Amino acid sequence: FSDHSILSQIASLAGWTGVTFVVVWFASAINWIWDRWQQSTEARPGLILLATAVTAIFAFGIYRLNTAKDGRLTRVACIVAPDTFNDEYLNDVWAYTRGIEVAEESTSRARERIGQSLDEHFALVESAVAQEAEIILWPEANAIMTLQEESDWVQRASKIAADNKVFIGMGLIVFRPGTGKGTFNKFVLIDDSGNVVIDTLKATRVPGSLNAKGDGILPVVESNFGKLSAAICFDMDFPHLIGQAGKGQIELFFAPSNDWIEVRDIHAEMARMRSIEQGFSLVRPTKDGTTIMTDCTGRIYSSMTLADDRTALLVSEIPVR
C-alpha cells in the first residue's frame, strides 16, 4: 500500500488496518451499488456516500503530502562497510567471539580483523564527514566484536563526533564469551559532543535467535534535529512497539537493519508504513538489503539496494518536522 502514497496517508489516522479497511470497504461498496443500481433507489445515496468518502480520503492524502515538505532539511549519511566476518578471517573471528579455545595465532588474527573492521567503518565515517553529513549511521550487525573491543569503537566514534560536530549511530553485535549470556544486538548513538545518548538492544528476537532481548521501551533524545528515537530491523514489523514513537511525538527515527534478498523489498515497505503511521522521518541503513530515507509521509528521498558483501556511502537531505 505504501506505493500508493495518497491512499496510504490514511495510516497516519488509523494505522495500516485503516488502509486495509478502506480497500476492502471500497470493493464491498462498489459491489453493493452494482447489485442494486437497476432495482433500487438505495444505490444512489450509497454512491454519493462512497464518492464523498473517497474524495475526503484522497484530499487528506494530497494535503498531507504537500505539507510534509516544510520541515528542516537534515543531511544524513548511511554507510555500509565490509562485514567483520569476511572470508579470510571467518573461522578466527567466529571462534574468538564465542570463546572457543584455539591457537594463539587464530586469536591474534581475530583481533587483527576486528581492528581492521574498525578502521574500515571509520574511514567511511570520515568520508561522510567530508560530504558535510550531520548524522552518520551504519546498519545492524555489520560490526562484530566482544565486550573487550566495544569501548574502542565507542571511544573512536565519540572523538570523531565531537571533533566534527556530527551524530554517529552504530549497529553493533557484541559477544560476551565465557559468560553464558546472550549476545548484544545493539544500536549506539553518539551526539555532536561525543556523548552516548542512545544505547539500546533489539527488542524482538528473530525466530531462532539467542540474542539478549531489549526492554521494548523506545529511547527518546532531544536534539537540534528534533526528538530522536531508534529500533532495530525486526522491531519495525510491530506497530504496537513503534507506536511509542507516535505517542512520544518523535520527529526523526533510526532503524538500522540487516536483510536478505527474499525479504528486502517488503521489509523496507513495512518500515515506510511505520513512518506514515507514526509521523516521523525515517533513516533505515541496511546491510544486504534496501537502505531508505523518507519523510513523515513515507516519501522516499534517497535509497540504495545492495547485494551481499557490497559496500557503499549514501548521503541525502531529508525534511524533519
C-alpha positions in Angstrom: 0.0 0.0 0.0 2.9 2.4 0.6 3.5 2.5 -3.1 0.1 4.4 -3.4 1.3 7.4 -1.4 -2.0 9.4 -1.4 -4.2 6.5 -0.2 -1.6 5.3 2.4 -1.7 8.6 4.3 -4.9 7.3 6.0 -2.5 5.2 8.0 -1.5 8.3 9.9 -5.0 8.4 11.3 -6.0 4.7 11.5 -2.8 2.7 11.1 -2.2 0.0 8.4 -5.5 -1.6 9.5 -7.3 1.6 8.4 -5.8 1.3 4.9 -6.9 -2.3 4.7 -10.4 -1.4 5.8 -10.7 1.3 3.2 -9.6 -1.0 0.4 -12.0 -3.8 1.5 -14.8 -1.4 2.2 -14.4 0.2 -1.2 -14.6 -3.1 -3.0 -17.7 -4.2 -1.0 -19.4 -0.8 -1.6 -18.9 -1.0 -5.3 -20.4 -4.5 -5.4 -23.3 -3.4 -3.2 -24.0 -0.4 -5.5 -23.7 -2.6 -8.7 -26.2 -5.2 -7.4 -28.8 -2.5 -6.6 -28.3 0.0 -9.3 -31.2 -1.2 -11.5 -33.6 -2.5 -8.9 -33.5 0.1 -6.1 -33.1 3.7 -5.3 -30.8 2.8 -2.4 -27.9 2.7 -4.7 -27.7 6.4 -5.5 -27.3 7.6 -1.8 -24.8 4.8 -1.4 -22.8 6.0 -4.4 -22.8 9.6 -3.1 -21.6 8.4 0.3 -18.8 6.4 -1.3 -17.7 9.2 -3.6 -17.7 11.6 -0.6 -15.6 9.3 1.5 -13.1 8.6 -1.3 -12.8 12.3 -2.1 -12.1 13.1 1.6 -9.5 10.3 1.9 -7.7 11.5 -1.3 -7.9 15.2 -0.3 -6.4 14.4 3.1 -3.6 12.4 1.4 -2.8 15.2 -1.0 -2.8 17.8 1.8 -0.5 15.7 4.0 1.9 15.0 1.2 2.2 18.7 0.3 2.6 20.0 3.9 5.3 17.4 4.8 7.8 19.2 2.6 8.0 22.1 5.1 10.4 20.5 7.6 14.0 21.5 8.3 16.4 19.8 5.9 18.8 17.5 7.7 21.9 16.0 5.9 22.2 12.3 6.7 24.7 9.7 5.6 24.3 5.9 5.6 27.4 3.8 5.3 27.8 0.1 4.6 31.4 -1.1 5.4 32.8 -4.6 4.8 31.5 -7.1 7.2 33.8 -8.0 10.1 33.1 -11.7 9.3 34.9 -11.7 5.9 36.0 -15.0 4.2 39.7 -14.7 5.1 39.1 -14.4 8.9 35.8 -16.1 9.2 36.8 -19.1 11.3 39.1 -17.0 13.5 36.6 -14.3 14.4 33.9 -17.0 14.9 35.9 -18.9 17.4 37.2 -15.8 19.2 33.8 -14.1 19.6 32.4 -17.3 21.1 35.2 -18.0 23.5 36.3 -21.2 21.8 39.8 -22.3 22.7 42.0 -22.1 19.7 45.7 -21.5 18.9 47.0 -18.1 19.9 47.7 -17.3 16.3 44.0 -17.6 15.5 43.1 -15.3 18.4 45.6 -12.8 17.1 44.1 -13.0 13.6 40.6 -12.4 15.0 41.7 -9.3 17.0 43.6 -8.1 13.9 40.4 -8.4 11.8 38.2 -6.6 14.4 40.8 -3.8 14.3 40.7 -3.7 10.5 36.9 -3.6 10.6 37.1 -0.6 13.0 39.3 1.3 10.5 37.1 0.4 7.6 34.0 1.7 9.2 35.5 4.9 10.4 37.2 5.6 7.0 33.7 5.7 5.6 32.5 7.9 8.5 35.3 10.3 7.7 34.2 10.3 4.0 30.7 11.2 5.2 32.1 14.0 7.3 33.9 15.3 4.2 30.5 15.4 2.5 29.1 17.6 5.3 26.8 15.0 6.8 25.2 16.0 10.1 24.2 12.5 11.1 26.1 9.3 10.1 24.6 5.8 10.5 25.5 2.3 9.7 23.4 -0.9 9.6 22.5 -3.6 12.1 25.1 -6.5 12.7 27.8 -5.1 10.4 30.4 -4.5 13.1 31.1 -7.6 15.2 33.2 -7.7 18.4 33.4 -8.7 22.1 32.9 -6.6 25.2 36.7 -6.2 25.2 36.7 -4.2 21.9 33.4 -2.4 22.3 34.9 0.5 24.3 37.5 1.1 21.5 34.7 1.5 18.9 32.7 3.9 21.2 35.8 6.0 22.0 36.7 6.3 18.4 33.2 7.3 17.4 33.0 9.8 20.3 36.2 11.6 19.3 35.1 11.9 15.6 31.6 13.0 16.6 33.0 15.7 19.0 35.7 16.9 16.7 33.4 17.3 13.7 30.2 18.2 15.5 28.2 15.3 14.0 26.0 12.5 15.3 27.2 8.9 14.7 24.9 5.9 15.0 26.4 2.4 15.1 24.8 -1.0 14.7 26.9 -3.4 16.8 27.0 -7.1 17.6 28.8 -7.6 20.9 29.5 -11.1 22.0 30.0 -12.0 25.7 32.2 -15.1 25.6 32.6 -17.1 28.7 29.5 -15.6 30.4 26.9 -18.0 29.1 24.7 -14.9 28.3 23.2 -13.8 25.0 24.9 -11.6 22.5 24.0 -7.9 22.4 22.5 -6.7 19.1 22.5 -3.0 19.8 22.4 0.5 18.4 24.6 3.1 19.9 24.1 6.8 19.1 26.7 9.4 19.9 25.8 13.1 19.8 27.9 16.0 18.5 29.5 16.5 21.9 30.8 12.9 21.9 28.3 11.6 24.5 26.4 8.3 24.2 22.8 9.3 24.1 21.2 6.0 22.9 22.4 2.5 23.8 19.5 0.2 23.0 19.1 -3.5 22.4 16.9 -5.1 19.7 13.6 -5.7 21.4 12.2 -8.6 19.3 14.1 -11.7 18.6 14.1 -13.2 15.1 12.9 -16.8 15.4 15.9 -18.9 16.4 17.9 -16.0 17.7 19.5 -16.3 21.2 20.5 -12.6 21.4 19.8 -10.7 24.6 16.4 -9.1 24.4 15.8 -5.4 25.0 13.1 -4.0 27.3 10.8 -2.9 24.5 10.9 0.8 25.5 12.0 3.1 22.7 14.7 5.6 23.6 13.9 9.3 23.3 16.5 12.0 22.7 16.0 15.7 22.4 18.4 17.3 19.8 18.8 20.1 17.3 17.1 17.8 14.8 14.0 17.4 17.0 13.1 14.3 19.0 15.1 11.2 18.0 14.5 7.5 18.6 15.6 4.2 17.2 14.7 0.5 16.8 16.5 -2.3 15.1 15.3 -4.1 12.0 12.7 -6.8 13.0 11.4 -4.3 15.6 9.9 -2.3 12.8 7.5 -5.1 11.9 5.5 -4.5 15.1 3.1 -1.4 15.1 2.4 -1.7 18.8 6.1 -1.3 19.6 6.8 1.5 17.1 3.6 3.2 18.3 5.6 4.6 21.2 7.2 6.9 18.7 3.9 8.4 17.6 2.8 8.9 21.3 6.2 10.5 22.1 6.0 12.8 19.0 9.3 11.5 17.6 10.4 13.5 14.6 13.4 11.5 13.3 13.7 7.8 13.6 16.6 5.5 13.0 16.1 1.8 12.0 19.5 0.0 11.4 18.7 -3.2 9.6 20.1 -6.4 8.1 18.1 -8.2 5.4 18.4 -10.8 2.7 17.2 -10.8 -0.9 13.9 -12.6 -0.3 12.6 -10.1 2.2 14.5 -6.9 1.4 11.7 -5.2 -0.6 8.8 -6.0 1.6 10.8 -5.3 4.8 11.7 -1.8 3.5 8.0 -1.2 2.7 6.9 -2.2 6.2 9.3 0.3 7.7 7.9 3.0 5.4 4.5 2.2 6.7 5.6 2.8 10.2 6.9 6.3 9.2 3.5 7.2 7.8 1.6 5.7 10.8 3.7 7.5 13.4 4.6 10.7 11.6 8.4 10.6 11.7 11.1 10.9 9.1 12.9 7.6 8.8 16.5 6.7 8.1 17.0 2.9 7.6 20.6 2.0 6.9 20.6 -1.6 5.7 23.1 -4.4 5.1 22.3 -6.8 2.2 19.1 -5.0 1.5 17.4 -1.7 0.8 18.5 1.5 2.6 15.9 4.2 2.6 15.5 7.8 3.8 11.9 9.1 4.0 9.9 12.0 5.3 6.9 11.5 7.6 4.6 10.6 4.7 6.8 7.7 3.6 8.0 9.7 0.6 11.5 8.3 -0.3 14.2 11.0 -0.7 17.0 8.5 -1.2 17.6 4.8 -1.4 20.0 2.1 -2.4 19.9 -1.6 -2.7 23.0 -3.7 -2.0 23.6 -7.4 -2.6 25.8 -9.5 -0.3 29.2 -8.1 0.5 28.8 -4.8 -1.3 29.8 -1.6 0.4 28.6 2.0 -0.1 28.1 5.5 1.2 24.8 7.3 0.6 24.3 11.0 1.6 21.0 12.8 1.3 18.9 15.6 2.8 15.5 14.8 4.3 13.0 17.1 5.9 12.3 16.8 9.6 9.3 18.5 11.1 
